[in-house]
C-alpha cells in the first residue's frame, strides 16, 4: 500500500522531456543511465526453521526467506523538437531495464512455500537447500506532445499528452533440493518450479512538466541550475499471459505439471514519478544539460502468476493472481541541443 501512497504524493509522474527542452526551432537529444530496483508483490519461497523446533508439534515455525531484486542498470534515450511559434514540443523516448537476482538458502529444517500440495506432504520439512532465481525485463516507449501553458519569471509549466507502450517479461525458478526428508521414512524429494509472465500494453497518457530556475550564473559562462518535476499517468489496454511448470519427485514417482494460460485482455493503470536537478550550460557553440535525480514507476496488477493448488490427484485446481510491478531508483543524464 505504501507504494501507492508514494506514487500519489509524487503526483503520479514520469520520465518524459528529461531536461531537454530545446529552444524554438531546435532539436534535442538525451541519454540516461538508470540505476533502479524492481519490486514485485511476492518473492518469498522457503521457510527456514531453527534447529530447536520440534516438528511433531510445531508444524511451521521460522522465518520465510525472500529473494528480493537488487539495484540494476538500465538506460533511456530520447529525441525532441520544439516548434518555432507555438511554444509546443514533440518527443520520443525509449527505456529498458533488465534485472536478475538469485538466492540460495541452506538449512537443517526447510519448508517449501510455493508449489503443489502433494509435494508439500512428502517434503514439508527437509534438510538441504532451496534456490530462487528471478528475472524481469522492462521496456517502455513514449511518444508525447507538450504544450507550454504558463511561463513567468523562473517558472515554466507544460501540459503533456501522448501514448505509452510498456512490455514486462518476468520469470521465476524455484528449486527445492533435499539431502534428506524429515521424518526419514520418506524418500528424498526434489522439486523444480518454473513460472513466466508476459504482459504488453499501449494507451494514452497525460501529465504535467514543471521546471523552476534556481540560480543563473554569470554571463561569462551562460548557465543555470534548475529543478524539474514531471507527472504523467497512463491507461494501458494490455494482453497478458502466464505459464507454470513443476516437475517433482516424491515417494510414489516423478510427476509433471505444465499449464499455459490463454491470453487475457485487461486495462492496466500506470503511474510514474520523477524529480531531478539539472545544470544547463552554453559553451561556445555547444548547448547542453547534465542532470541527476530519482524516479518511480508503478504498473497496477500487471504481472500474471498461475500455480496449481491440487491435493491428492485433484489436478484441475489452479490459482491465478495479478501482481504489481514497481521500478524505483536514480538516474543521471546528458542532453544536447542542436
Secondary structure, DSSP 8 states (H G I E B T S, - for coil): -HHHHHHHHTTS---TT-S----TT-EEEEEEEEEEEEEES--EEEEE--TT--TTT-SS-SEEEE----EEEEEEEEEEEE-SSS-EEEEEEEEEEEEEEEEEEEEEEEEE-SS-HHHHHHSSSEEEEEEEEEEEEEEEEEEEEEEEEEEETTEEEEEEEEEEEEEEEEEEEEEEEEEEESSTTS---EEEEEEEEEEEEEEEEEEEEEEEEEEE--GGG-EEEEEEEEEEEEEEEEEEEEEEEEEEEETTEEEEEEEE---EEEEEEEEEEEEEEEEEEEETTEEEEEEEEEEEEEEEEEEEEEEE---TT-TT-EEEEEEEEEEEEEEEEEEEE-
